[in-house]
Amino acid sequence: MHKAARNRELTLAERTANRQISSVRSRVERAFGTLKRGYGFFRARSLGQAKVELEFLLNAMAFNLKKAVLRGAC
């Protein structure tokens, strides 16, 4: 995202780009916010990339399953 400075306003192209980016970014940030707030995923509980990736994938699966049940997809 582009950011205006004290003596420099955003151009029309920068504002347009920000609007397009924000529509996608809001959906992604909402999911990460829910994982952090609702599932306690502030920091990894174990060391090692493989274990941290597994922990994140399990949290993401739980998030998606809960979302599917609430929407009635299952």
C-alpha positions as CSV (number, residue, x, y, z in Angstrom):
1,M,0.0,0.0,0.0
2,H,1.1,3.5,-0.8
3,K,1.3,6.1,2.0
4,A,1.1,9.8,1.7
5,A,3.8,12.0,3.3
6,R,3.6,15.3,5.0
7,N,4.2,17.4,1.9
8,R,3.2,14.8,-0.7
9,E,-0.3,13.6,-1.4
10,L,-1.1,10.4,-3.1
11,T,-1.5,10.4,-6.9
12,L,-4.6,9.1,-8.6
13,A,-2.8,5.9,-9.6
14,E,-1.6,5.3,-6.1
15,R,-5.1,5.8,-4.7
16,T,-6.5,3.4,-7.3
17,A,-3.8,0.8,-6.5
18,N,-4.6,1.2,-2.7
19,R,-8.3,0.6,-3.3
20,Q,-7.6,-2.6,-5.3
21,I,-5.1,-3.9,-2.8
22,S,-7.3,-3.2,0.2
23,S,-10.2,-5.3,-1.1
24,V,-8.0,-8.4,-1.1
25,R,-5.9,-7.5,1.9
26,S,-9.0,-7.1,4.2
27,R,-10.0,-10.7,3.6
28,V,-6.6,-12.1,4.3
29,E,-5.9,-9.9,7.4
30,R,-9.3,-10.9,8.8
31,A,-8.3,-14.6,8.7
32,F,-5.0,-14.0,10.3
33,G,-6.6,-11.8,13.0
34,T,-9.0,-14.5,13.8
35,L,-6.2,-17.1,14.1
36,K,-4.3,-14.8,16.4
37,R,-7.3,-13.7,18.5
38,G,-9.5,-16.8,18.6
39,Y,-6.9,-19.6,18.3
40,G,-4.0,-18.0,20.3
41,F,-1.6,-18.2,17.4
42,F,0.6,-15.3,18.6
43,R,3.8,-17.3,18.6
44,A,4.8,-20.8,17.8
45,R,4.8,-23.4,20.6
46,S,7.7,-25.4,19.2
47,L,11.0,-24.9,17.5
48,G,11.8,-25.9,13.9
49,Q,10.3,-24.9,10.7
50,A,8.6,-28.2,10.0
51,K,6.8,-28.2,13.4
52,V,5.7,-24.6,13.1
53,E,4.4,-25.2,9.6
54,L,2.4,-28.2,10.9
55,E,1.0,-26.2,13.8
56,F,-0.1,-23.4,11.4
57,L,-1.7,-25.8,9.0
58,L,-3.6,-27.5,11.8
59,N,-4.8,-24.1,13.1
60,A,-5.8,-23.1,9.5
61,M,-7.7,-26.4,9.1
62,A,-9.6,-25.9,12.3
63,F,-10.4,-22.4,11.2
64,N,-11.7,-23.6,7.8
65,L,-13.7,-26.5,9.3
66,K,-15.4,-24.2,11.8
67,K,-16.2,-21.7,9.1
68,A,-17.7,-24.4,6.9
69,V,-19.9,-25.7,9.7
70,L,-21.1,-22.2,10.6
71,R,-22.0,-21.7,6.9
72,G,-23.8,-25.0,6.7
73,A,-21.5,-26.4,4.0
74,C,-21.0,-29.8,5.8
